[in-house]
Amino acid sequence: MSNDIYHHQSKKIPATVITGFLGSGKTSLIQHLIATANGRRLAFIINEFGDLGVDRELLLGCGMDDCTDDDVVELANGCICCTVADDFLPTMRALLDRDDPPDHIIIETSGLALPKPLLKAFAWPEVRTRTTVDGVIAVVDASAVAAGRFASDPDAVQAQREADDSLDHESPLEELFEEQVQCADIVVLNKTDCVDADDWSDIDAMVARHLRPAVKTLRSSHGKIDASVLLGLGMEAELDLDSRPSHHDDGQEHDHEDFESFVIDLGETEDPDGLLARLERAITEHDILRVKGFLAVPGKSMRLAIQAVGSRIHRYFDRDWTAKDIRSSRLVIIGQDGLDQERISAALRG
């Protein structure tokens, strides 16, 4: 689609909200949007759960000339759905006021964010006349759904309730999964390369329980869906809030006390294979949900990016260390409240 046609469709700058649980593949999908933008000037607002700007660094390490420091804004002061007034709205105004405003704004929410409060922010006077929500894309880790990680098994839940009278609510992970799918205009079932063919009927059924009418699902591996498919939907989602149900429509406060994160600084890593083996054991023993960061390997000019979801660990060299970088191995560890930070740190340091 040419830029002329794109602007003719709407005088407002479109914004796409990309949501999805921790490790679902949002950053990989955004990297592919950059690669297939076809001349559109994209700007990015990245909201992370954790203390290290890994997602921003991963985008800037994508190797695309159109992805520059000025085009990627990180909001690290808290979950974007809880800080829209303090963080999100000033950032949006800054992007819209640029001498060369973007053609499209991509907002990657924290994996713990509720999408609906963010959509409501687009009705604020500061932004409503200048931008619109082109669509909400929910990225789902299909392999995690197949494993029942974010889905309640009715029989298992009933058995737990019979054993514990105090268990009368869904888990926070299940609720987040529902919130993100229920708000979506397109659901991307990612990581198809990790899913057995026999599991798809269960995955589709689980996602379908929470889909709004006429919302489509797409399957992808490594987030490889072109920008022409996901951008330019024209949904004006901020005007369609009533059709997007939320557990928090009654004004119930949203917080993240069930989750925590911390950073481990490991200096340079002589034996990355040994560290990753220790990391795999720690993930299993301490029920770690997500790990992301970079390793500095002596003798290697490039930094080694690390991303782990559950026991699956993905590593790759993403870019050269620069003169302004501090060569150090740093990992963000994310899990549910109660992580034993001291034991995890000791295990990784060996």
KOLKOLLUM-572450 format. One record per residue (C-alpha): residue number from 1; chain; x, y, z. Coordinates in steps of 0.05 Angstrom, whole numbers, plus 32768, in hexadecimal, padded with zeros to 4 digits. Layout:
BEGIN
(rec NUM A (X Y Z));
...
***
This chain:
BEGIN
(rec 1 A (8000 8000 8000));
(rec 2 A (801D 8043 7FED));
(rec 3 A (8026 807A 8020));
(rec 4 A (7FF6 80A7 7FF8));
(rec 5 A (7FBE 8074 7FFD));
(rec 6 A (7FCF 8068 8045));
(rec 7 A (7FC8 80B1 8058));
(rec 8 A (7F89 80BA 802F));
(rec 9 A (7F66 8085 8059));
(rec 10 A (7F6D 80AE 8099));
(rec 11 A (7F88 80F3 80AA));
(rec 12 A (7F97 80DA 80F0));
(rec 13 A (7FD8 80B5 80FC));
(rec 14 A (7FC6 806B 8107));
(rec 15 A (7FE1 8046 8143));
(rec 16 A (7FE3 7FFA 814B));
(rec 17 A (7FE3 7FDC 8191));
(rec 18 A (8009 7F9B 8196));
(rec 19 A (7FF9 7F74 81D5));
(rec 20 A (8009 7F2E 81EC));
(rec 21 A (8023 7F08 8228));
(rec 22 A (806C 7F07 823C));
(rec 23 A (8095 7EE3 8207));
(rec 24 A (805E 7EDB 81D4));
(rec 25 A (8089 7EF9 819D));
(rec 26 A (8073 7F42 8199));
(rec 27 A (80B9 7F5D 818C));
(rec 28 A (80C6 7F2A 8155));
(rec 29 A (8084 7F3E 8134));
(rec 30 A (8097 7F88 8138));
(rec 31 A (80DB 7F7A 8119));
(rec 32 A (80B7 7F5A 80DE));
(rec 33 A (8089 7F96 80D8));
(rec 34 A (80C7 7FC2 80D3));
(rec 35 A (80E3 7F96 809C));
(rec 36 A (80A3 7F98 8073));
(rec 37 A (808D 7FE0 8080));
(rec 38 A (8095 7FF1 8036));
(rec 39 A (80AB 8039 8041));
(rec 40 A (807C 804A 807A));
(rec 41 A (809D 8072 80B1));
(rec 42 A (8090 804C 80F1));
(rec 43 A (8099 8063 8139));
(rec 44 A (8097 8035 8175));
(rec 45 A (8082 803B 81BE));
(rec 46 A (809E 8000 81E5));
(rec 47 A (8085 7FF0 822B));
(rec 48 A (80AB 7FBA 8250));
(rec 49 A (80A1 7F93 8290));
(rec 50 A (80E7 7F91 82AC));
(rec 51 A (8122 7FBF 82BB));
(rec 52 A (814D 7FB7 827D));
(rec 53 A (813A 7FD6 8239));
(rec 54 A (8141 7F94 8214));
(rec 55 A (8106 7F9B 81E4));
(rec 56 A (811D 7FE0 81CE));
(rec 57 A (8163 7FC7 81C3));
(rec 58 A (814A 7F8B 819B));
(rec 59 A (8123 7FBA 816D));
(rec 60 A (815F 7FE7 8164));
(rec 61 A (818A 7FAA 8155));
(rec 62 A (815D 7F94 811C));
(rec 63 A (818C 7FB1 80E8));
(rec 64 A (8158 7FDB 80C4));
(rec 65 A (816C 8022 80B0));
(rec 66 A (8125 803A 80BD));
(rec 67 A (8128 8026 8106));
(rec 68 A (814E 805D 812B));
(rec 69 A (8157 8074 8173));
(rec 70 A (8125 80AC 816A));
(rec 71 A (80EF 807D 8150));
(rec 72 A (80EF 804E 818C));
(rec 73 A (80D6 8069 81CE));
(rec 74 A (80D9 803E 820D));
(rec 75 A (80A8 8046 8247));
(rec 76 A (80C8 8022 8282));
(rec 77 A (80A7 8045 82BD));
(rec 78 A (806F 8013 82C4));
(rec 79 A (803A 7FEE 829E));
(rec 80 A (801E 801A 8266));
(rec 81 A (7FD6 800A 8278));
(rec 82 A (7FE1 8027 82BD));
(rec 83 A (800A 8064 82AA));
(rec 84 A (7FE7 807F 826C));
(rec 85 A (7FE2 80C6 8286));
(rec 86 A (8029 80CC 82A0));
(rec 87 A (804F 80A5 826A));
(rec 88 A (8026 8093 822C));
(rec 89 A (8002 80D4 821C));
(rec 90 A (8041 8100 8220));
(rec 91 A (8066 80CE 81F4));
(rec 92 A (802E 80CE 81C0));
(rec 93 A (802D 811A 81BF));
(rec 94 A (8078 811C 81B4));
(rec 95 A (8072 80ED 8178));
(rec 96 A (8038 8112 815A));
(rec 97 A (805B 8155 8162));
(rec 98 A (809A 8140 813D));
(rec 99 A (80AE 8167 80FF));
(rec 100 A (80AB 8125 80DA));
(rec 101 A (8072 80FF 80FD));
(rec 102 A (806F 80B4 80EF));
(rec 103 A (803F 8094 80BE));
(rec 104 A (802C 8060 80F1));
(rec 105 A (8039 8056 813C));
(rec 106 A (8044 8010 8158));
(rec 107 A (8037 8007 81A3));
(rec 108 A (8053 7FC8 81C2));
(rec 109 A (8034 7FC0 8207));
(rec 110 A (8052 7F9C 8241));
(rec 111 A (803F 7F53 8244));
(rec 112 A (8019 7F63 8284));
(rec 113 A (7FF2 7F9E 8268));
(rec 114 A (7FA7 7FA1 825E));
(rec 115 A (7F99 7FBD 8218));
(rec 116 A (7F56 7FDF 8226));
(rec 117 A (7F6F 8017 8254));
(rec 118 A (7FA1 8029 821D));
(rec 119 A (7F69 802E 81E9));
(rec 120 A (7F42 805C 8217));
(rec 121 A (7F7E 808B 8218));
(rec 122 A (7F74 8098 81CE));
(rec 123 A (7F33 80BC 81DF));
(rec 124 A (7F5A 80F1 8207));
(rec 125 A (7F58 8137 81E8));
(rec 126 A (7FA4 8137 81DF));
(rec 127 A (7FA4 8100 81AC));
(rec 128 A (7F5D 80F0 8193));
(rec 129 A (7F5E 8123 815A));
(rec 130 A (7FA3 810F 8142));
(rec 131 A (7FA7 80C3 8147));
(rec 132 A (7F7B 8085 8147));
(rec 133 A (7F83 803C 815A));
(rec 134 A (7F8A 8019 8117));
(rec 135 A (7F84 7FD5 813A));
(rec 136 A (7F97 7FAA 8175));
(rec 137 A (7FC2 7F6E 8166));
(rec 138 A (7FC7 7F38 819C));
(rec 139 A (8003 7F0A 8195));
(rec 140 A (7FF8 7EC6 81B5));
(rec 141 A (802D 7E91 81C3));
(rec 142 A (8008 7E56 81A3));
(rec 143 A (8037 7E23 81C2));
(rec 144 A (8029 7E3F 8208));
(rec 145 A (7FDE 7E3A 81FC));
(rec 146 A (7FE8 7DF2 81E4));
(rec 147 A (800C 7DE3 8225));
(rec 148 A (7FD4 7E02 824E));
(rec 149 A (8000 7E38 826A));
(rec 150 A (7FCC 7E6F 8263));
(rec 151 A (7F8D 7E46 825E));
(rec 152 A (7F63 7E2A 8295));
(rec 153 A (7F54 7DDF 8292));
(rec 154 A (7F0E 7DD9 82AE));
(rec 155 A (7F1A 7D94 82CC));
(rec 156 A (7F5B 7DA8 82EC));
(rec 157 A (7F3E 7DE9 8308));
(rec 158 A (7F03 7DC3 8325));
(rec 159 A (7F32 7D92 8346));
(rec 160 A (7F5A 7DCC 8364));
(rec 161 A (7F1B 7DED 837D));
(rec 162 A (7F05 7DAD 839F));
(rec 163 A (7F48 7DAA 83C2));
(rec 164 A (7F4B 7DF4 83D4));
(rec 165 A (7F0B 7E1B 83E3));
(rec 166 A (7F31 7E5D 83DD));
(rec 167 A (7F3F 7E52 8393));
(rec 168 A (7F06 7E76 8372));
(rec 169 A (7F25 7EA2 833C));
(rec 170 A (7F4D 7E9C 82FC));
(rec 171 A (7F98 7EA2 82FC));
(rec 172 A (7FB5 7EE6 82E9));
(rec 173 A (7FD5 7EC6 82AB));
(rec 174 A (7F92 7EAC 8292));
(rec 175 A (7F71 7EF0 829E));
(rec 176 A (7FA7 7F14 8277));
(rec 177 A (7FA0 7EE4 823E));
(rec 178 A (7F55 7EF1 823B));
(rec 179 A (7F5D 7F3C 823F));
(rec 180 A (7F8D 7F40 8206));
(rec 181 A (7F67 7F11 81D7));
(rec 182 A (7F24 7F31 81E7));
(rec 183 A (7F3D 7F76 81D3));
(rec 184 A (7F5F 7F60 8192));
(rec 185 A (7F4D 7F6F 814A));
(rec 186 A (7F7D 7F39 8132));
(rec 187 A (7F9B 7F00 815B));
(rec 188 A (7FDF 7EE6 8144));
(rec 189 A (7FEB 7E9E 815A));
(rec 190 A (8037 7EA0 815C));
(rec 191 A (806D 7E6B 8163));
(rec 192 A (804A 7E3A 8134));
(rec 193 A (808E 7E17 812C));
(rec 194 A (8087 7E00 8174));
(rec 195 A (8041 7DE3 816D));
(rec 196 A (802E 7D9C 815A));
(rec 197 A (7FF8 7D96 8124));
(rec 198 A (7FCB 7D6F 8154));
(rec 199 A (7FCA 7DA9 8185));
(rec 200 A (7FAB 7DDD 8157));
(rec 201 A (7F62 7DCA 8164));
(rec 202 A (7F6B 7DD6 81AF));
(rec 203 A (7F91 7E17 81A3));
(rec 204 A (7F5D 7E32 8174));
(rec 205 A (7F25 7E1F 81A3));
(rec 206 A (7F46 7E40 81DF));
(rec 207 A (7F52 7E81 81BA));
(rec 208 A (7F0C 7E80 819A));
(rec 209 A (7EEC 7E82 81DF));
(rec 210 A (7F04 7ECA 81E7));
(rec 211 A (7F01 7EE5 81A0));
(rec 212 A (7ED0 7F1C 818F));
(rec 213 A (7EA4 7F10 8153));
(rec 214 A (7EC6 7F13 810F));
(rec 215 A (7F0D 7F18 812D));
(rec 216 A (7F3D 7EED 8105));
(rec 217 A (7F79 7EC5 811C));
(rec 218 A (7FBA 7EBF 80F5));
(rec 219 A (7FF1 7E8C 80FF));
(rec 220 A (803A 7EA0 80FD));
(rec 221 A (8080 7E89 810E));
(rec 222 A (80B1 7EBD 812A));
(rec 223 A (807C 7EF3 811F));
(rec 224 A (8084 7EF2 80D4));
(rec 225 A (8046 7F17 80BD));
(rec 226 A (804E 7F50 808D));
(rec 227 A (803B 7F98 809E));
(rec 228 A (8009 7F98 8065));
(rec 229 A (7FE0 7F65 808C));
(rec 230 A (7FE2 7F85 80D1));
(rec 231 A (7FE5 7FCF 80C3));
(rec 232 A (7FAE 7FF8 80A2));
(rec 233 A (7F73 7FD4 80C3));
(rec 234 A (7F4E 8016 80CF));
(rec 235 A (7F29 7FFB 810C));
(rec 236 A (7F26 803C 8135));
(rec 237 A (7F27 800E 8172));
(rec 238 A (7F22 8048 81A4));
(rec 239 A (7EDB 8053 818B));
(rec 240 A (7EC8 800A 8195));
(rec 241 A (7ED7 7FFE 81DE));
(rec 242 A (7E93 7FE0 81F1));
(rec 243 A (7E9F 7FA3 81C5));
(rec 244 A (7EE1 7F94 81E8));
(rec 245 A (7ED1 7F75 822C));
(rec 246 A (7F00 7F7A 8267));
(rec 247 A (7F03 7F5C 82AC));
(rec 248 A (7F11 7FA3 82C4));
(rec 249 A (7ED6 7FC7 82A5));
(rec 250 A (7EB9 7FCE 82EB));
(rec 251 A (7EF2 7FFB 82FF));
(rec 252 A (7F19 7FC5 8324));
(rec 253 A (7F61 7FDB 832D));
(rec 254 A (7F95 7FB9 8302));
(rec 255 A (7FD8 7FAA 8321));
(rec 256 A (8013 7F7D 8317));
(rec 257 A (8021 7F65 835E));
(rec 258 A (801F 7F1D 8343));
(rec 259 A (805E 7F28 8319));
(rec 260 A (80A4 7F41 8325));
(rec 261 A (80E5 7F49 8300));
(rec 262 A (812E 7F54 8310));
(rec 263 A (8170 7F5E 82EA));
(rec 264 A (81AE 7F32 82F0));
(rec 265 A (81F0 7F51 82DA));
(rec 266 A (8222 7F1A 82C9));
(rec 267 A (825C 7F41 82AA));
(rec 268 A (827B 7F1F 826D));
(rec 269 A (8267 7ED7 8262));
(rec 270 A (82A0 7EA7 8253));
(rec 271 A (8273 7E6B 824A));
(rec 272 A (822F 7E7E 822D));
(rec 273 A (821B 7E35 8223));
(rec 274 A (8227 7E27 826D));
(rec 275 A (8200 7E65 8281));
(rec 276 A (81C5 7E52 8255));
(rec 277 A (81C5 7E0B 8272));
(rec 278 A (81C2 7E2A 82B9));
(rec 279 A (818C 7E59 82A1));
(rec 280 A (8162 7E1F 8287));
(rec 281 A (8167 7DFB 82CB));
(rec 282 A (8155 7E3B 82F0));
(rec 283 A (8118 7E47 82C4));
(rec 284 A (80FE 7E02 82D6));
(rec 285 A (810F 7E03 8320));
(rec 286 A (80F4 7E49 832D));
(rec 287 A (80BA 7E4D 82FC));
(rec 288 A (80D6 7E89 82D7));
(rec 289 A (80A7 7EA3 82A2));
(rec 290 A (80D5 7ECD 8276));
(rec 291 A (811E 7EDF 826E));
(rec 292 A (813B 7F12 823E));
(rec 293 A (817D 7F36 8238));
(rec 294 A (81C2 7F36 8219));
(rec 295 A (8204 7F11 8224));
(rec 296 A (8249 7F2D 8219));
(rec 297 A (8276 7EF5 8201));
(rec 298 A (82C2 7F00 8203));
(rec 299 A (82DF 7F00 81BC));
(rec 300 A (829B 7F0D 819C));
(rec 301 A (828E 7F52 817D));
(rec 302 A (8243 7F47 817E));
(rec 303 A (8214 7F43 81BA));
(rec 304 A (81EE 7F03 81C5));
(rec 305 A (81A4 7F10 81CE));
(rec 306 A (817F 7EE0 81FC));
(rec 307 A (8134 7ED5 81FE));
(rec 308 A (8113 7E9E 8226));
(rec 309 A (80CA 7E8B 822F));
(rec 310 A (80C1 7E53 825F));
(rec 311 A (80F7 7E1F 8251));
(rec 312 A (8100 7E36 8208));
(rec 313 A (813F 7E60 8202));
(rec 314 A (814E 7E85 81C1));
(rec 315 A (8192 7EA5 81B5));
(rec 316 A (81B0 7ECC 817B));
(rec 317 A (81E4 7F01 816E));
(rec 318 A (81BD 7F40 815D));
(rec 319 A (81F0 7F78 8153));
(rec 320 A (8236 7F90 8162));
(rec 321 A (8248 7FAE 81A5));
(rec 322 A (8253 7FF9 819B));
(rec 323 A (8284 8028 81BC));
(rec 324 A (824D 8044 81E8));
(rec 325 A (8237 7FFF 8200));
(rec 326 A (824E 7FE2 8242));
(rec 327 A (8261 7F9A 8231));
(rec 328 A (823D 7F73 8266));
(rec 329 A (820E 7F37 826B));
(rec 330 A (81CB 7F4D 8288));
(rec 331 A (818A 7F26 828C));
(rec 332 A (8144 7F39 82A2));
(rec 333 A (8121 7F02 82C9));
(rec 334 A (80D5 7F05 82CB));
(rec 335 A (80A6 7ED9 82F2));
(rec 336 A (806C 7ED8 8321));
(rec 337 A (8073 7EF8 8365));
(rec 338 A (80A1 7ED3 8394));
(rec 339 A (80DD 7EC6 8368));
(rec 340 A (811A 7EB2 8391));
(rec 341 A (8148 7EE6 8374));
(rec 342 A (8184 7ED2 839F));
(rec 343 A (8181 7E88 838B));
(rec 344 A (8174 7E97 8342));
(rec 345 A (81AE 7EC8 833F));
(rec 346 A (81DD 7E96 8361));
(rec 347 A (81C7 7E5F 8332));
(rec 348 A (81D6 7E88 82F4));
(rec 349 A (8219 7EA0 830D));
(rec 350 A (822C 7E57 8318));
***
